[in-house]
Amino acid sequence: MTATSPPPDPKSHTATYEHNDNTSRPIVPWFPSPIDGWDKEQQCFAPRHMASTIELFFDLWFVANLATFTQYHAITNRYTFWSYVAFFFVLWTSWFHVVCFDARFTSDSVWERACKTVHFCSFAALALVGYKFAPVARDVQDATPHWVYRVMCFALLLSRVWLALQYVVTAVSCSSAPHRELRLMLPLLLNAALFLSVAGILSGMFMNFANLENNLTAVLIGMYAVLFIEFFGSLSISMIWQRLSFKATHIGERLGLLGLIIIGEGVIGTTKTITRTLGRTGPNFHGTVQIFCIILILLFMWILYFDRVPHYRFGTVKQDFWMALHLPFHLAILGVVEGSQQLVQARYVYESITELHLNVWRACVGGNLDGQALASNLTKSLDYYKIDESARGTLALPQVFHQINILSNITDVCSPTNTVGLGNDVYDLPESFRGFLVESTDALVQSLNIDIPFEEDMRTIEVALHSWSVVYTYFWSAIILLETCYIVTHLLADVEHGNWRSLKRYISPSVLSRGVMVILAAIMLTLGTTNPAFEQDYIARGWSLPTVVLMLWVICICDRAVKLWKQRRRRRQHYKTLSATTTELQTCIILMTSSSEEKYPSKGPMRLTRLRVFLIPATKEEVENRLQDDQDQRKEAVWAQLFWYGVDTPHTDEMNLSGLQRCFWQAMESNKVRSFSNIRWAVILLLIVDSSVVKLHLVFLSMGGAAKRMSGE
């Protein structure tokens, strides 16, 4: 309750209490009209201001498909990377079109639940697609079974046909006589025609994929071109017909929640990374620091997005562009969280291999062990990493033990004669240890259960090294894309620096810090791709994640500094405005109370005392000396303000309306009242002056009207 809130009504409280005793919910309607969500004031659809439970249920199907695809498809080369991007685009756009419809037209009903069931089936079919989806490969014809493409076309066809049906039903509901003047029929039918056209093309592709001799590359390029046109076409319709815009919907909340869910996927992956890297040998300093860096990266990504989410309407075109920007933004988040986990595991493998080879060197060169003593030492070194706790590691151990058996049967394999002055590429060990080092390294990598596909003529460690090079590339590329999206969203949400041609938009510390970090990330990407030795050393030393943490932390600090500076500037302006307004109100109110004291001797002194407690820092004589000759005009201004705010005061019938309006706006606008809090304060003080019959509803209406005319807070 505020100071001006009325006391609680006992009757109302009792009624509410009795209502809460009834736990039954109203029955779900069969088919509510979409026009019920029409906002007459905003001239657009706004059925609700937050996501419903069935909408959140639909989001779970998206994240389930994404998690399944991530589990079965490791990014180890450029083919798997682009296949990952291709599936994400199909999944995200299918989700986005459903969300765009839900945000504007749906409410909980039997019809809506039936529609969601159809979309659930569509996403269930996409889960089957993701299991073996590889459209980008060395041999596109044989990389993915043709039935996978047919299932994908069927899933997309089902989703688009049902979306078209939903738009047609909405168009029919909005075409009735009472709502025909809104002219919603054409844009709604255009949306339906767009999705029906895409469905027709997909049905043709469904038949095309049945022929194994057709060129799949051309068909896939055509399919993605159609999906791109569909994506931007649906947004263009809402830009042109602004009555279908999203300005009064909760679409921003839905997009933000999906980003939060994708970050949550990173949290799940982080827990798996913890068990893989720290769950066998226990926590250590370097591994703990790497995990802490992942946590900070997830936190900073959340801060940089949700602290800049616009909570106001910033234009139809800009909002649609902001919505479309979430496609690369969510993809960048996914690349960062997945790349972070892979880099932590890569650093763990590098560290484990180095420790293992060092232990072997100590046993052979340092201890000159032979026979059973050497075999026991090597076995003990392997047992430390608990390779047998993994199914894949267990399968690789027989080859390692075979190499240990070979070494134990070689006489004087580690004698001083065989270990002095070697200088080879086997860590200064005898050549006989090469097989053991290769097999033990492969077993160590496989024990992490990383999905690394087998490639001919390449050892497991070689495939892993190549895959980590790809991870390094797409990780820093995702950082660049992420920071670029942060820059664009910051510029879209910035309404304080005028139009796009204003230089202040681009030289603010927030934008400059993001731009500098994009340049730094581009430098790191260039160094890694042009210098493989630098890339491997940077991964092995574990500096990739701390570098990103430092970059994101600098951006957060710059944003914080800018907000503090703006807050202090607003306070200074607020105090200046408040000082000017207070001087005017002091003058008017003191003279009014002086007049009241003459007319009402019994009430005047009491009111003057109450006013001095709240407002008056100067004496009555000082104010009257400053006013000099215009005291009568000031008295008239006070009565005008009281009458404007609905206070019944004597002799108001003697004042004409034009004079009252002129005096009111002179008191309010000439003193540059920019804050709603100032207006509210002035109202409270004026009500204290004359506490006769007060029409509170007129007071609040006047406050709202005055607030709308102000251009400040």
N, C-alpha and C positions, 0 to 999 in steps of 0.2 A: 504493500500500500504506500502511496505517496502522501505528501502533506495535504493534497487537495482531494484525496479519494474519500468518498462517503463511507460512513460506517457500514459494516455488513448488516444485511437485512435478515433477522432471525427467521422470518417466514421463507425467504428464498433459500436460506441455508437448510432448513428442514426439508423443503421440497427436493433439493439436490440430494440430500442424504437418503430420502426415500427412493429417489430415482436410482441411486447407486445400488440399492438393495436388489434391484431387478437385474439379474445377470444375463437375461436372454437378449439376443441380438436380432435386429430386424431381418426379415427374410431377404435373401439375395434376389434382386429383380431379374426377370428374364432378359429383357432387352431395353435398357434405358436409352433415351435419345441422346446422341452426341452433342446436340445443340444445348443440352442442359449445362455443359461446361463453357458456354460462350460468355465472355467478359464484355459487357456493354461499354464499360469505361475504357478499357484498353483496345476494344475492337479486335479481339483475337480469342482463340480458345485457351482456356486455363482451367481444366477440370479439377486440378488439385495442385498443391505446392510441395508435395513430397512423394517419394517413391512408395508404391503400394507393396504389400508382401508378395503378391504374385509376380510383380516386376522383378523383385529381388530373387525370387525363385527362378525366373528366366535367366538372370545373370549367372546363376550357378551352372547352367548348361554350357555357357560360354567358357567359364573357367575350367570345367571338367574336360571339355574338348581340348583346351590349351594344355592342360596338365598331361593328358594322355599322349598328345603329339610330342610334347617335350620329352616324355619318358622314352619313347621309341625312336626318336630321331636326334642323334647327337650331331652338333655342328662341327664337322671335322675337315671339310673342304668347301670350296666355293659352291659346289653343287648342292650340298646339304643346306648351306646357308640360304641360298635363293629358294630352295624348296620350302624352307621354314617360313620365309617372307611370303611366299605365294599362298600357303595354307592360312597364314594369319590374316591376309587380306580377304580371302573368301569368308573366313569365320567372322571377322570384325564387321565387314559390310553387311552380312546377313543379320547380325545382331543390331547394327545401327539402324537399319530400315524399320525393324520392328519397334525399336525404342522411339524413333521419330513419330510413328503413328500413335503409340501408347501415350506419349507425353501430351498430345493434343486432343485426342478423341475418346480415350477409353475410360471407363469406370467399372467397378466390380459388378459383374453380372454373370448369368449363366452363359450368355453368348460369348463374353470375353474369356471365360474359362475354357470354353470349347475351342476358341481360336488359339489360345495359348497351348492347348494340348497338341494341336497340329504343328505349331512351331517347335514344341518339344520333340516331336517325332522327326522333324527336319534336322534338328541338331543331333539327335541320336544317330541318324544316318551319317552325318558328318564325322561322328566318332569312328565309324567303320572306315571312312575315307582316310582319316588321318593315320591309320595304322600302317598303310603301305603307300602313302602319297609321296611321290618323288618326281615331280614334273620337270625338274632341271637335273639332268644327269648326262653322263658321257653317251649313253645310248638311250634316248628318250623312248624309243619304241618298246624296249624290253624292261626298262627300269621299274615301271609301274604296270600292274595288270590292268587290262582294259576295263574290266568290270568295276574297278575303283573309280575310274572317270565316269562311268555310267551311273554309279551310285551317287557320285557328287552332283551330276546333272539332275538326277531325280530329286535329291534333297533341296537343291536350289530352286528347281521347278515347283516343288510343293510349297516352298516358302513364298515365292513370288506370286503364284496363282492365288494363294490365300490372302496375301496383302492386297492384291487387286480387288478381291471380293470384299474385303473390309472397307476399302476406299469407296467402292460402289455403294455399299450399304450406307456408309456415312453420307455420301452425296444424295442418296434418296431421302434420308432423314432430314437433311438440311434444305431440301427443295420444296418443302411444304409451303403453303401460302403465307403463314405468319413470318417465315424466315427467308422468303424468296428475295427480299430486298438486299440481303447480305451478299448475294451473288457469289456463292461458294461452289456452285455446281461445276463450273468450268475447271477451276484448279484441282478439285477433287477427282474429276473424271480424267484429267490429264495425268495425275498420279496413277490412277488405275490403268490407263492406257500404257504408261511407261512400263509398269511391272508386267502387264500382259504381253507387251512386245518382247521383253527380256525372257519371259517364260516361253514364248514361241521359239525364240532363237535357241534356248536351252533344250527344248524338245527336239529340234533338228540336230543339235550336237549329241543328244542322247542316242539317236539313231546312227550318227556318224561314228561314234566310238565303238559301235558293234563290229565295224569292218576293220579287221586287223591290218589291212594293207594301206589304210589311209595314213597320210602324213600327220602325226599327232602334234608336231611343233606348230604348224599353221593353225590347227584347230584350237590349241591352247592359247595361242596369242590372240586369236579372235575372241575367245571366251573372256579373257581378262580385259580386252578392249571394251567389250559389252558391259562388263561389271563396272569399269571406270565411268563409262557414259551414264550408266544407271545411277551411280553414286552422286555425281555432280548434277545430273538432271533433276533428281529429287530435291536437292538443295536449291537449285535455280528456281524451281516453281515457288518455293517458300519465299525467295527473295523478291520475285516479281509480284506475286499476290501476297501482300504483307498480312492479310487477314489469316493466312495459314502460317504465319511466322511463329517463332518459339519464344518471343520476348516475355510472355507471362507464364511460361511453363517451367517445369522442374528439370528440363533437359540437362542443365548444368550439373545438377546433383547426380543424375544417372551417369554422366560421363566421368564425374569425379569418383563415384563409387566404383566404376569399372577400373579406373586407374588404381584405386586403393586395393581392389582385388588382385590386380596384376602385381602390385608391390607385395601383396600377401603371398603370391606364388613364390616371390623371392624369399620371403620369410620361411616358407616350407622348404625350399631348396637350401637355405642356410642351415636349417637344423640337420638336413641330410649331410651337408658338408662337414658339420661339426662331428657327427658320428664317424665319418670316413677318415677325417684327419686327426681327430683328438680322441676318438673312442677306443683306440687299441692301445696306444702307448701312454695315454693320459695327457693332461694339459701341459703345454710348454709355452714359453714366452712368445716365440715367433708365431706359432699357430694361433694363440689367443689374440695377439695383435691383429692378425689378418681377419679373424672373425669379427673383432670389434670394429674394424674398418668397414666390413660389409654392413654391420648394424648402422653405423654412422651414415653410410651412403644411402641406405633405405630411408633413414630419418630425414636427411637433408633433401632428398627428392620429394618426400611428403611435405616438408616445410615450404619449399620453393614453389610447389604447385598450389597447395591449399591456402597459403597466405596471400596468393594473388588471384584467387578465384573471384571474378566479378560478382558482387552481390547486388548489382543494379543493371538496368537495361542500357546497353551501349550501342544500339543501332542494329537494325535487322541484318544488313549485309555483313557487318563486322561480327555479329554473333554467329551467323552461318559459317563464315570463314573460321572463326574460333572453334566451332564444332568440328569442321573438317580437319582442322589441325590436330585433333586428338588421334587420328589414325597414325601418323608418323610419331606422335608423342608417346602413345602406348607401345608402339613397336620399339621405340628407343628405350623406354623403361624396361621392357622385356630383355633387350640386348644387354643392358647394363647389369641387371640382376643375374642373368644367366652367365654372362661373361665373368662377373665377379667370382661366382662359385667355381668356375673352371680355372681361373687364375690361382685361386687359393689351393685347389687340388694340384695344379701344376707345380706350384712352389713346394708343396709337401713332397711330391715325387722327386723333384730336384734335390731337396734336402735329404730325403731318405736314401737316395742313390749315392749321394756324396758321403753320408755317414757309413753306408754299407761298404763302399769301396775303401774308405779309410780304415775300417775295421779289418778288412781283408789285407790291406797293406801292412797294418801293424802285426797281424798274425804271420804273414809270410816274410816280409822284408825285415820288420822289426824283431819278430820272435823266432824266425827261421824254423817254423813248425813243419813237421812232416807226418805222413801216415795218419794214424787214428787221431792224434792230437790236432792236426790241421782240420780233419773232418769234423771233429767235435766243435772246434772253434767256429767254423763256417756255419754249422747247423745252429749253434747258439745265436749267431748274428742274425740268421733268418728268423728264428723263433721270436725275436724281439718285436718284429713287425706283424706277427700273428697273421700271416698270409693264409693259413688254413681256415680262418674264420669266414672266408669268402668262398663261394662255390667256384667262381672262376679261378681264384688263386689256388684252390685245392687241385684243380685240373692241371695247373701249370707246375705244381711242385715236383712231380715225378721227374721231369726233365732237369730240374735243378739238382735233385738228389743224385741223379745219374752223373752229372758233372762233378759233384763232390766225391762220388765214388771213384771216378777216374783220377782226380787229383790225389786222393789218398793212396792210390796204387802206384804213383810215380815216385821213384826213389830220388831223394835229394832235390825235390822240385823247388824247395825254398832254401836251399843251402846258400851260404855266402857267395859261392862261386857263381850261382845262377841268378843272383839278385843284385849284383854290383854293376853299376854303369849301364843299366838297360836303356833308359831314355826313350822308351817307345810310347805308343798311344794307348797302352793298357794300364794306365796309372802306375808306370814304372814297375809293373809286375811281370813275371815270366809269361811267355806267350801261351802257355798251357792254361792260364786262368781266363782267357778270352771267352771260351764257351760258358764258363760259370757266370761271368759278369753279365753276359748277354741274357742268359736264361733267368738269372735272378732278377735282373731289371725288368724283364717282361712279366715275370710273376708278380712283382711289386706293383706294376701298373695295372695288371688285370685284377688284383685284389681289391682295387677301389671300385670295382663294378661300373666303370665308365664305359658307356656304350660306344666303343671304337670299332667300326667295321673292319673286317679283314681285307687287306689288299695284297695282291700277288707281289712276290719278290720284296716284301718289306716286313721287317720285324715289328713287333708290337710297339717297342719304344720309338721306332722311326715314325710309325703312324701317329703316335702320341705327340712327338715333337712337331710334326707337320700340323696336326690339329690345334696345338697350342699357338702356333703361329697364326692360324686362321682366327682363333679366339682373340688374340691380341689385336688383330686388325679390326674385327667387327666390334670389339669392346670399345676401342677409341673412336670408331666411326659412330657408335651409338652415343657416346659422350658428346661428340660434335652435334649430332642431330638433336639430342636432348637439350643442350644449351641453346641451340638455334630456336627450338620451340619455346624455350623460356623467354628468349628475347622477343619473339613475335607476340606471345601472349601478354608480355609486360607492356608492349606498345599498344596492343588492342585495348587493354584495361586502363591505360593512362588517359584520364580525361582532364587533367589539370594543366596541360601544356598546349592547349589549343589544337589546331588541325595537324595534319601529317607533315606540313611544310615547316612546322615550328622546329627550330634547331634544338630547343631545350629538351625535346623528346629523346634525342639521340646522344646527348652529352651528359645525361644524368648518370650518377655513379652506378645505379642499378644496371643500366644498359651497357655502360662501358665495362663494368666488371664481367658481365656475361660475354661481351665481345672479346675481351682479353683471354678468357678461359677457352673460348672456341679456338683462338689462335694457338694457345698453348697445347690444346688437345691435337690440333692439326700437326704441330711440330712433333709431338710424341708419336703420332701415327706415321709420319714421314720417316722419322729416325728408325722406327721398327721395321718398316717395309723395305727400306733401302740398306739396312745394316742388320743382317740376321744375328751376328754376334752380340750386338747391343740388345736386340730383342730378347734373346735367350738369357743374357745376363740380367736384364731388367726383371724378367719373370722369375728367375731363380732367386734373386735377392728380395723379391716381394715388395717392390717399390711402386707397383702400378696402383694398387688400392690406396695407399697413403697419399699418393699424388692427387688422386681424384677427391679424396676426403678434404685435402687442403684447398682444392679449387672450389668445391661446393661450400666449404666453410667461409671462404673469402666472400663469395657472393651473398651468403646469408648475413655476414657482418655488414657489407655495404648496404643491403636492403634495410637492415636494422638502423644503421646510422641515418639513412635518408628519412625513414619514418620518424625517428626522434627529432630530426631537424625540422620536418614539416609540422610535427606536433607543437614544438616550441614556437614556431612562427605563427601558427594559428592561435596559440594562447596570447602572444603579444598583440596580434590584431584584435582578438576578442576583448582584451583588457582595454585597448584604445577605444573600441566601439562602445564598450560598457561604460567607460568613463564619460564619453560624450553624451550617451543616452541618460546616464544617471544625473548629470548636471541639468538637463532639460526637465527630467521628471521631478527633481528636487524643487526647481523653481515653480513648476506648475502646482505641485501638491501642497507646498507650503502656503502659497497664496490662496489656494482653495480652502485650506483649513483655517486660514486667517479670516476668509469670508464666512466660513461656517461658524466661526467663533462669534462673529458679529451677529449672525442671524439666529444661532442656536447657542446661547451662552452656556447652557447646561451640558452640552455634548462636545463643544469645540475643544476645550483644554484636554479632555481625555483622548480624543482622537489625535491631537497634535503630539501628545506624549507617546502614543503607540507608534506613530510614524517615525519619530526620532529614534526609537529603538531599532527599527528595521533599516532606515535609509539615510537619515539626515546627518551628515558630518559637520555641517556649518550651522551657525545661528540664524534665526529668522531675520535679524537686522542686516546681516551680511548679504543675504540673498535679496532682500528688498532694496538695498542700496544698489546692487548690481542691476536690477531690473529697470529702475528709474521710471521712464515715462510709459512703458508698454505693459503696465500691470493689468489693465483691463483686458487686453488681448490674451494675456496668459491665463487669466481667470476663465475666459471664454473657451480656451483650448482644453482646460481641465474638464469643464462640464461636457464639452464635446466628446472627450475620450470616455467619460463615464457613461454617457448616453449611448455611445457606439458599442460598449461592452454590455449593454443590457441592464444597467443599473437605473432604477427609478429614482430620479432626482427632481427636486422642485424647480420650477421655472424653465424646464427644458422646452416647453411648448412655445416659448418666446424666441427660440433660436431657429433660423431657417436651415433647411437641409444642406444647401450648398456650403454654408459657413461651417457646419459641423464636419462635413467631409473634408473640406480644405484644412481645417485645424487638425483633424485626426492624422491625415497623411503628412502634414507638416511636422507633427510631433514624432511620427514613426519614420518616415523616409528621409527627411532632411538631416536627421542625425545618423543615417547609415546603419540602421538596425539590421544586422545580417544573421543573427542567430535566433533560432526558435526558443532557446532557453531565455534570451533577453525578453522576448515577447511574453513568454509565460510569466516571468518575474514581474514585468510591468503590470500584467493583469492582476496578479495576486496583490500587489501593493495598492492598485487603484481600488480593489474591492475592500481593502482594509479601511480606506479613506471614508467610504460611505457604506455602511453595512445594512442598508435598507434592503428592500425586496430585490434579490439578485436572480436574474434569469440565467442559470448556469448553461443551459443548452445554447443560448445565444452567445455566451462567452466563448464556449469551445468552438462554435462555428466561426466566430470572428477570428479566433486564434488560428484555426485551420486555413481560413482564407488569407490571413496575413502571411502565414508561413509559405503558402504556395507562391505568393508574390515576391518572396525574398529569394535571392539567388545564391545564398550561402549554404550553410549546413542543413 
